[in-house]
Amino acid sequence: MSAMNVTPEKAMEQINAAFLSMSRQEVKALLSRKYPVFVKHGMTMHNEKGEVRLIDVQLRPWLVDKGQRAFFHKACLLLKSALCQVMPMYLADPKVRQIVPLDPEEHEWLMAANRKRIQKPQAVMDRLDATATFAVPDWKTNFWFLEPNSVGIGGVHYIPAAYHLTGEWVLPFLKKKVPHLKFVPPDDIRRILFGVFSRHAKAIGRRFKRLAFIEDQSEPGGTDEFRSLIPYFKRFGVSALTADPSEIRIRRGEITVKGLPVDILYRDTEITEMLAMGHLRKNSEAFQAVREAFIRNQVVSSIAGEFDHKSAWELLTSPVFASRFSLKQRRLFRSHVLWTRLLWARKTTDPKGRTVDLAVFCRKNRQTLVLKPNREYGGQGVIFGHQVSQTNWEQGLGKAFKKPFTYVIQLAVPVRSELFPVVSRDGEIRLTPFYAVTGFAASRDGLAVLGRSSGESVVNVSRRGGLIAVWMLR
């Protein structure tokens, strides 16, 4: 069979069929290699007790062809160009400050960084989460961007780890079963990250020789992506280390970490989270050094990263702000950015452009809406209207309206499910439906894709979801 004219959709169907054809002996051999391969490639995380657990990865990868990669790369760069406008809009317009509100101290840090003029350049390493999948005929037209994430995005280790481990674990089997399919590694998010760091260092007049990965190390649990990135950057001659924000200092006019001068600090923590760190607030020297690092623009994501609010989508979907964006951007918004509104008692426009009382609209349209905390992550506090009773929905809305400017209401769209091969308890492989969503990390250097799957419609690794490795189909 020739690989010519095999679409990703057909190729993934063929891979599912290949897994169904496995004998019990082949399944047993495959499973016996899982644990050592996952540990080797660092596909692990820690629970609150500090115990290690494997992060699940689907047996079948996603396959993406050149046309799909080109389309989503272009769409993500266009959306990123719009998000780059949010900070200047915030500084210039009180209406924007109402839609993407900052805490008072967070606002003060922003103003300090922009005291003389708008701080440029802003280096934001973000992940754009979307409902996009690749094994469907309408992949180009029927998808939505769900929200932006621009501080400490997950996947900088797990995306390449997923395709490396599937390359070692699964692909040898698939090359025997479906030899006509040709698998090519996708763009590496670590290379994209390196490009962002090196260009930003040059733009602010630094030599990119030392990098510090900054994360709160006072609490156990969660992922440990940063430590695994250090060897990768050493290949490029960059010395890298991990540290807690409390270890940042200013010495002889330089931002230092553990006594070493650094050019770039890559952060895993929003400013609001840093402000809430008791061990950092008690260390005034470190606290001021962190603030100064933002002022000097040596942090990635830069200060503009604080605008990864879900309510940023209101700026893109409200007619009030439409004139701020180009025709191409507005076309993208209409087709692929979800109608979203920050919640407080007011009038606004609904998804059809009609003026409505927001509270009344939310109560009457439970089945088509989802309620989300504006700045939480990991799927916390999300309520899908169609999954709860009217009473519970109104209780959730009541809580949200009592805390104005902290929740968003968003148009709910279906998260696609697709069939993945899973080993059953009796040792055989069966096809099982999983919800799947996509995270895109884009720069001019390329497009990295994070696939996530779950039995729940809220898809998140922290809620015991899993990952989908992504390979290019040649």
C-alpha positions as CSV (number, residue, x, y, z in Angstrom):
1,M,0.0,0.0,0.0
2,S,1.4,3.4,-0.9
3,A,1.6,6.3,1.6
4,M,0.6,8.7,-1.2
5,N,-2.8,10.4,-0.6
6,V,-3.2,8.9,2.9
7,T,-4.7,11.6,5.0
8,P,-4.1,11.8,8.7
9,E,-7.6,10.7,9.3
10,K,-7.1,7.5,7.2
11,A,-3.7,6.9,8.7
12,M,-5.0,7.0,12.2
13,E,-7.8,4.6,11.3
14,Q,-5.1,2.2,9.9
15,I,-3.1,2.5,13.1
16,N,-6.1,1.7,15.2
17,A,-6.7,-1.4,13.1
18,A,-3.1,-2.4,13.5
19,F,-3.4,-2.3,17.3
20,L,-6.6,-4.3,17.2
21,S,-4.7,-7.0,15.2
22,M,-2.1,-7.4,18.0
23,S,-1.8,-10.9,19.6
24,R,-1.8,-11.3,23.3
25,Q,1.9,-12.0,23.2
26,E,2.5,-8.7,21.3
27,V,0.4,-6.8,23.8
28,K,2.3,-8.3,26.7
29,A,5.6,-7.4,25.2
30,L,4.4,-3.9,24.6
31,L,3.3,-3.4,28.2
32,S,6.5,-4.9,29.6
33,R,8.4,-2.0,28.0
34,K,6.1,0.8,29.2
35,Y,7.4,1.6,32.7
36,P,11.2,1.7,31.8
37,V,10.6,3.7,28.7
38,F,8.3,6.3,30.5
39,V,10.8,6.7,33.3
40,K,13.7,7.0,30.9
41,H,12.0,9.9,29.1
42,G,10.8,11.6,32.3
43,M,7.1,11.1,31.6
44,T,6.3,11.4,35.3
45,M,4.9,13.9,37.8
46,H,4.6,14.1,41.6
47,N,1.6,14.1,43.8
48,E,1.2,16.2,46.9
49,K,3.1,13.7,49.0
50,G,6.0,13.9,46.6
51,E,5.3,10.4,45.2
52,V,6.1,9.7,41.5
53,R,3.4,8.6,39.1
54,L,3.5,8.0,35.4
55,I,1.7,10.4,33.1
56,D,-0.3,8.3,30.6
57,V,0.3,8.6,26.9
58,Q,-2.1,7.2,24.3
59,L,-0.8,4.2,22.3
60,R,-1.9,5.8,19.1
61,P,-0.2,9.2,18.3
62,W,-1.8,12.0,16.4
63,L,-0.5,12.4,12.9
64,V,-0.4,15.9,11.4
65,D,0.4,16.6,7.7
66,K,2.2,19.6,6.2
67,G,-1.1,21.4,5.3
68,Q,-2.5,21.1,8.8
69,R,0.8,22.3,10.3
70,A,0.9,25.3,8.0
71,F,-2.7,26.3,8.6
72,F,-2.5,26.1,12.4
73,H,0.9,27.8,12.5
74,K,-0.5,30.8,10.5
75,A,-3.7,30.9,12.7
76,C,-1.7,30.9,15.9
77,L,0.7,33.6,14.8
78,L,-2.2,35.8,13.8
79,L,-3.9,35.3,17.2
80,K,-0.6,36.0,19.0
81,S,-0.3,39.2,17.1
82,A,-3.6,40.3,18.5
83,L,-2.7,39.3,22.0
84,C,0.5,41.4,21.7
85,Q,-1.8,44.4,21.5
86,V,-3.5,43.8,24.9
87,M,-0.9,45.4,27.1
88,P,-0.7,48.7,25.1
89,M,-4.5,48.7,25.1
90,Y,-4.6,48.2,28.9
91,L,-2.2,51.1,29.4
92,A,-4.2,53.4,27.2
93,D,-7.8,52.6,27.9
94,P,-9.8,52.3,31.2
95,K,-12.4,50.1,29.4
96,V,-9.7,47.5,28.7
97,R,-8.4,47.7,32.3
98,Q,-11.9,46.7,33.4
99,I,-12.0,43.6,31.1
100,V,-8.5,42.3,32.0
101,P,-8.2,43.6,35.6
102,L,-5.0,43.3,37.6
103,D,-4.6,43.3,41.4
104,P,-3.4,46.6,42.7
105,E,0.1,45.4,43.5
106,E,0.3,43.5,40.2
107,H,-0.8,46.7,38.4
108,E,2.0,48.6,40.2
109,W,4.6,46.2,38.9
110,L,3.2,46.6,35.4
111,M,3.4,50.4,35.7
112,A,6.9,50.3,37.1
113,A,8.0,48.3,34.0
114,N,6.4,50.8,31.7
115,R,7.2,53.9,33.6
116,K,9.1,55.8,30.9
117,R,7.5,54.2,27.8
118,I,5.8,50.9,26.8
119,Q,8.4,48.3,27.5
120,K,9.7,46.6,24.3
121,P,10.1,44.0,23.3
122,Q,7.8,41.7,25.2
123,A,8.8,38.1,25.0
124,V,5.8,35.9,25.7
125,M,6.1,32.1,25.5
126,D,2.5,31.0,25.3
127,R,0.3,28.0,24.6
128,L,-3.0,28.5,22.9
129,D,-5.5,25.8,23.9
130,A,-8.0,24.8,21.3
131,T,-10.6,22.1,20.4
132,A,-8.7,21.3,17.2
133,T,-8.0,17.7,16.3
134,F,-6.6,16.1,13.2
135,A,-8.5,12.9,12.4
136,V,-11.6,14.6,11.1
137,P,-12.5,15.9,7.7
138,D,-13.6,19.4,9.0
139,W,-10.4,20.0,11.0
140,K,-9.9,23.4,9.3
141,T,-13.3,24.9,9.9
142,N,-14.7,23.3,13.0
143,F,-12.4,24.2,15.9
144,W,-12.2,26.9,18.6
145,F,-9.5,28.5,20.6
146,L,-10.5,28.1,24.2
147,E,-8.1,30.3,26.2
148,P,-4.5,31.7,26.3
149,N,-1.8,30.5,28.7
150,S,1.3,32.6,28.8
151,V,3.1,32.0,32.1
152,G,4.7,28.6,32.9
153,I,3.0,26.7,30.1
154,G,2.9,23.0,30.5
155,G,4.5,20.8,27.9
156,V,8.1,22.2,27.3
157,H,9.4,18.8,28.4
158,Y,6.4,16.5,27.9
159,I,5.7,17.4,24.3
160,P,9.1,16.2,23.0
161,A,9.2,13.4,25.6
162,A,5.9,12.0,24.3
163,Y,7.1,11.7,20.7
164,H,10.5,10.3,21.8
165,L,9.0,7.6,24.0
166,T,6.4,6.6,21.4
167,G,9.2,6.5,18.9
168,E,11.0,4.0,21.1
169,W,8.0,2.2,22.5
170,V,5.3,2.1,19.8
171,L,6.7,3.0,16.4
172,P,8.9,-0.2,16.0
173,F,5.6,-2.1,16.2
174,L,3.8,0.2,13.8
175,K,6.6,0.2,11.2
176,K,6.0,-3.6,10.9
177,K,2.2,-3.3,10.8
178,V,1.8,-0.2,8.6
179,P,5.2,0.1,6.8
180,H,3.7,2.4,4.2
181,L,3.2,5.2,6.8
182,K,6.2,7.5,7.3
183,F,6.6,9.2,10.6
184,V,8.6,12.4,10.9
185,P,9.4,14.2,14.2
186,P,7.4,17.5,14.7
187,D,8.8,20.9,15.6
188,D,10.5,20.7,19.0
189,I,9.1,23.1,21.5
190,R,12.5,23.3,23.2
191,R,14.0,24.7,20.0
192,I,11.1,27.2,19.8
193,L,11.8,28.2,23.4
194,F,15.5,28.6,22.7
195,G,14.7,30.9,19.8
196,V,12.5,33.1,22.0
197,F,15.2,33.3,24.7
198,S,18.1,34.1,22.4
199,R,16.3,36.7,20.4
200,H,15.0,38.4,23.5
201,A,18.5,38.4,25.1
202,K,19.9,40.0,22.0
203,A,17.1,42.6,21.9
204,I,17.7,43.7,25.5
205,G,21.5,43.8,25.0
206,R,22.4,40.6,26.8
207,R,24.6,37.7,25.6
208,F,22.6,34.6,26.1
209,K,25.0,32.6,28.2
210,R,23.1,31.8,31.4
211,L,19.4,30.9,31.9
212,A,17.5,30.4,35.1
213,F,14.3,28.4,35.3
214,I,12.3,30.0,38.1
215,E,9.5,28.1,40.0
216,D,8.1,27.9,43.5
217,Q,10.1,25.1,45.1
218,S,8.5,25.5,48.6
219,E,5.7,23.0,47.9
220,P,6.0,19.3,46.8
221,G,3.9,17.9,44.0
222,G,3.2,18.7,40.3
223,T,5.3,18.4,37.3
224,D,9.1,18.8,37.1
225,E,9.7,19.9,33.6
226,F,12.4,22.5,34.1
227,R,15.1,20.2,35.5
228,S,14.9,18.0,32.4
229,L,15.5,21.0,30.1
230,I,18.9,21.9,31.5
231,P,20.9,19.3,29.3
232,Y,19.1,20.5,26.2
233,F,20.2,24.1,26.6
234,K,23.8,23.0,27.5
235,R,24.0,21.6,23.9
236,F,23.8,25.2,22.7
237,G,26.4,26.5,25.1
238,V,23.9,27.9,27.5
239,S,24.4,27.3,31.2
240,A,21.0,26.6,32.9
241,L,19.8,26.1,36.4
242,T,16.6,25.9,38.4
243,A,15.8,28.0,41.4
244,D,13.1,29.4,43.6
245,P,12.2,33.1,43.3
246,S,13.6,33.7,46.8
247,E,17.1,32.9,45.4
248,I,17.1,35.9,43.1
249,R,19.4,38.8,44.1
250,I,21.0,41.9,42.7
251,R,24.8,41.8,43.0
252,R,27.2,44.4,41.5
253,G,24.4,45.7,39.3
254,E,23.5,42.3,37.9
255,I,20.4,40.1,38.4
256,T,21.9,36.9,39.9
257,V,20.5,33.5,40.9
258,K,22.4,31.4,43.5
259,G,25.2,34.0,43.2
260,L,25.5,33.6,39.4
261,P,24.7,36.5,37.0
262,V,21.9,35.5,34.6
263,D,20.7,36.8,31.2
264,I,17.2,35.4,31.1
265,L,14.8,34.2,33.8
266,Y,12.1,31.8,32.5
267,R,9.2,31.8,35.0
268,D,6.7,29.2,36.0
269,T,4.8,31.6,38.2
270,E,2.4,34.6,37.7
271,I,3.2,37.8,39.6
272,T,0.1,37.3,41.7
273,E,1.4,33.9,42.8
274,M,4.8,35.4,43.6
275,L,3.1,38.1,45.6
276,A,1.3,35.4,47.6
277,M,4.5,33.4,48.4
278,G,5.1,33.9,52.1
279,H,8.8,32.9,51.9
280,L,9.4,35.4,49.1
281,R,7.5,38.3,50.8
282,K,9.6,37.8,53.9
283,N,12.8,38.1,51.9
284,S,12.7,41.7,50.9
285,E,16.0,41.6,49.1
286,A,14.8,38.7,46.8
287,F,11.4,40.3,46.5
288,Q,12.9,43.6,45.2
289,A,15.2,41.7,42.9
290,V,12.3,39.8,41.3
291,R,10.5,43.1,40.7
292,E,13.7,44.7,39.2
293,A,14.1,41.7,36.8
294,F,10.7,42.6,35.3
295,I,11.7,46.2,35.1
296,R,14.9,45.3,33.3
297,N,12.9,43.0,31.0
298,Q,15.0,40.0,31.7
299,V,12.0,37.7,32.4
300,V,10.2,35.4,30.0
301,S,7.3,35.6,29.8
302,S,7.7,39.3,30.1
303,I,5.2,41.5,32.1
304,A,2.7,41.2,29.2
305,G,2.3,37.6,30.2
306,E,0.0,38.7,33.0
307,F,-2.8,39.2,30.4
308,D,-3.5,35.5,29.8
309,H,-6.9,36.1,31.4
310,K,-9.7,34.1,29.9
311,S,-11.5,37.4,29.7
312,A,-8.9,38.5,27.0
313,W,-11.2,36.7,24.6
314,E,-13.8,39.5,25.4
315,L,-11.5,42.0,23.9
316,L,-11.4,39.9,20.7
317,T,-15.2,39.1,20.5
318,S,-16.8,42.4,21.6
319,P,-17.8,45.1,19.1
320,V,-16.6,47.7,21.6
321,F,-12.9,46.8,20.7
322,A,-13.3,45.6,17.1
323,S,-11.7,48.7,15.6
324,R,-8.4,47.9,17.5
325,F,-7.8,44.8,15.3
326,S,-7.1,44.2,11.7
327,L,-9.6,42.7,9.2
328,K,-7.7,39.4,9.2
329,Q,-7.6,39.2,12.9
330,R,-11.4,39.9,13.2
331,R,-12.1,37.1,10.6
332,L,-10.1,34.7,12.8
333,F,-12.0,35.8,15.9
334,R,-15.4,35.3,14.3
335,S,-14.5,31.8,13.1
336,H,-12.4,30.4,15.9
337,V,-12.4,32.5,19.1
338,L,-15.2,31.7,21.6
339,W,-17.6,34.4,22.7
340,T,-16.6,35.3,26.2
341,R,-17.6,37.9,28.8
342,L,-16.2,38.8,32.2
343,L,-18.9,38.6,34.8
344,W,-20.4,41.5,36.6
345,A,-23.8,43.1,36.6
346,R,-24.1,44.9,33.3
347,K,-25.4,45.0,29.8
348,T,-23.3,43.6,26.9
349,T,-23.7,41.9,23.6
350,D,-24.6,38.2,23.3
351,P,-23.1,35.8,20.7
352,K,-25.4,37.1,18.0
353,G,-24.5,40.8,18.7
354,R,-27.8,41.7,20.5
355,T,-27.6,43.9,23.6
356,V,-28.6,41.9,26.7
357,D,-28.6,42.0,30.5
358,L,-25.7,39.7,31.2
359,A,-27.1,38.1,34.4
360,V,-30.5,37.4,32.7
361,F,-28.8,36.0,29.6
362,C,-26.6,33.6,31.7
363,R,-29.6,32.3,33.6
364,K,-31.7,31.7,30.5
365,N,-29.0,30.0,28.4
366,R,-27.6,27.4,30.7
367,Q,-27.4,24.7,28.0
368,T,-25.1,26.7,25.8
369,L,-22.7,28.2,28.3
370,V,-19.8,27.3,30.6
371,L,-18.8,29.2,33.7
372,K,-15.0,29.5,34.5
373,P,-12.8,31.3,37.0
374,N,-11.0,34.0,35.0
375,R,-7.5,33.3,36.1
376,E,-7.4,29.8,37.5
377,Y,-6.0,26.9,35.6
378,G,-6.1,23.1,35.7
379,G,-9.8,23.0,35.1
380,Q,-10.6,24.2,38.6
381,G,-14.1,25.6,39.2
382,V,-15.4,25.0,35.7
383,I,-19.1,24.4,35.4
384,F,-20.7,23.3,32.1
385,G,-24.3,24.4,32.1
386,H,-25.6,21.3,30.2
387,Q,-24.1,19.0,32.9
388,V,-25.9,20.6,35.9
389,S,-29.4,21.4,36.9
390,Q,-30.9,24.8,36.6
391,T,-30.7,25.2,40.4
392,N,-27.1,24.3,40.6
393,W,-26.3,26.5,37.6
394,E,-27.9,29.5,39.3
395,Q,-26.1,28.8,42.5
396,G,-22.8,28.9,40.5
397,L,-23.8,32.1,38.8
398,G,-24.8,33.6,42.2
399,K,-21.3,32.9,43.6
400,A,-19.7,34.3,40.5
401,F,-21.7,37.6,40.5
402,K,-20.9,38.0,44.2
403,K,-17.2,38.2,43.2
404,P,-17.4,40.5,40.2
405,F,-14.5,40.5,37.7
406,T,-13.3,37.1,38.8
407,Y,-15.3,34.7,36.5
408,V,-16.1,34.5,32.8
409,I,-19.0,33.1,31.0
410,Q,-18.2,31.5,27.7
411,L,-20.0,29.9,24.8
412,A,-19.8,26.2,25.3
413,V,-18.7,24.1,22.3
414,P,-18.4,20.3,22.1
415,V,-15.0,18.9,22.8
416,R,-14.4,16.2,20.3
417,S,-14.0,12.6,21.3
418,E,-12.1,10.0,19.2
419,L,-11.3,6.3,19.4
420,F,-7.9,5.3,20.9
421,P,-6.6,1.8,21.4
422,V,-6.5,0.8,25.1
423,V,-5.3,-2.4,26.7
424,S,-8.3,-3.9,28.6
425,R,-8.0,-5.9,31.9
426,D,-8.2,-9.2,30.0
427,G,-5.0,-8.2,28.1
428,E,-6.7,-7.4,24.7
429,I,-6.7,-4.1,22.9
430,R,-10.1,-2.4,22.4
431,L,-11.0,1.0,20.9
432,T,-12.2,3.5,23.6
433,P,-13.5,7.0,23.2
434,F,-11.6,9.9,24.8
435,Y,-12.2,13.6,24.8
436,A,-9.2,15.4,23.1
437,V,-7.9,19.0,23.0
438,T,-4.9,20.7,21.6
439,G,-2.3,23.1,22.9
440,F,-0.4,25.1,20.3
441,A,3.0,26.8,21.0
442,A,4.0,28.9,18.0
443,S,6.8,31.3,17.1
444,R,8.4,32.2,13.8
445,D,10.6,29.1,14.3
446,G,7.8,26.6,14.2
447,L,4.7,25.1,15.8
448,A,4.7,22.6,18.7
449,V,1.5,20.7,19.4
450,L,0.5,19.3,22.8
451,G,-2.3,16.7,22.6
452,R,-4.3,15.9,25.7
453,S,-7.0,13.3,26.3
454,S,-9.4,12.4,29.1
455,G,-12.5,10.4,29.9
456,E,-13.9,13.8,31.2
457,S,-14.9,16.8,29.1
458,V,-12.6,19.0,31.1
459,V,-9.3,17.7,29.8
460,N,-6.3,18.3,31.9
461,V,-3.2,16.3,33.0
462,S,-3.6,17.5,36.6
463,R,-7.1,15.9,36.6
464,R,-5.5,12.5,35.7
465,G,-5.8,13.0,32.0
466,G,-3.1,11.9,29.6
467,L,-1.1,13.0,26.6
468,I,-1.2,12.3,22.9
469,A,2.1,12.2,21.1
470,V,2.2,14.1,17.9
471,W,4.1,13.1,14.8
472,M,4.3,14.5,11.3
473,L,3.0,12.4,8.5
474,R,5.2,12.4,5.4
